[in-house]
Amino acid sequence: MTYPKKARLFPLAFLFALMAGCAQQQTQPPSESERIAAQYPDADKVTIDITKPTARPGSSSQVVATGMDQPTHDVEPDVYRDRRRDRQSRIEVLRGGRYSLVSAKATLQQRELLEQVVDISIPASLNPSVEDGIRYTLQHTGFGLCRPQGEPQQLLYSRPLPAAHFDLGPMPLREALQVLGGPAFEVQADPIARMVCYQVRDQRLVKE
């Protein structure tokens, strides 16, 4: 029994195709998972999660790099960098009760600590100095009072607190600190250390 010439060539073509596929499979570059695993040889710094799909089609595993040496990133949106956009955006609210809604965004006083409202009442029996009044005002605000930078600040701190300043507020913390320092001093704040300082104001800028 003889087979047609075309039928005899079919097994040979199939064998050649199979050999070519094996050669191509051997020269295939390493996968993304293998590359990352080689980059992080420590087992405690690489976690393979097979339950979550990866971004690459056809893959069922995901390599997640973990550990303290991982790069950080900014949290977006930034309420301090994007203030203009934040003011123009819609205010998110949550239902606080059956007939009440509450805002789901940080308030101005929470974002800008110098804008938080203070209500100060210092007993006259304490005979407070200006420094005592400033430190009393700064209680629970997150700010502290820096040391006097020179003789003008030492003189300011040592003066008795005026009776008109025994009761201040409700008003923003920024305004209360300015009132306590008076027109001869301007308030300066260090946002990193959260310290408040007083500097002698340029008298040329004080309006008569």
Secondary structure, DSSP 8 states (H G I E B T S, - for coil): ----HHHHHHHHHHHHHHHHHHHHHHT----HHHHHHHH---GGGEEEESSS--SSTT---EEEE-STTS-----SS-TTTTHHHHHHS---EEE-SSS-EEE-S--HHHH-GGGSEEEEE--GGG--BHHHHHHHHTTTSS-EE----SHHHHHHHHSB--GGGSEEEEEEHHHHHHHHH-TTEEEEEETTTTEEEEEE--GGGS--
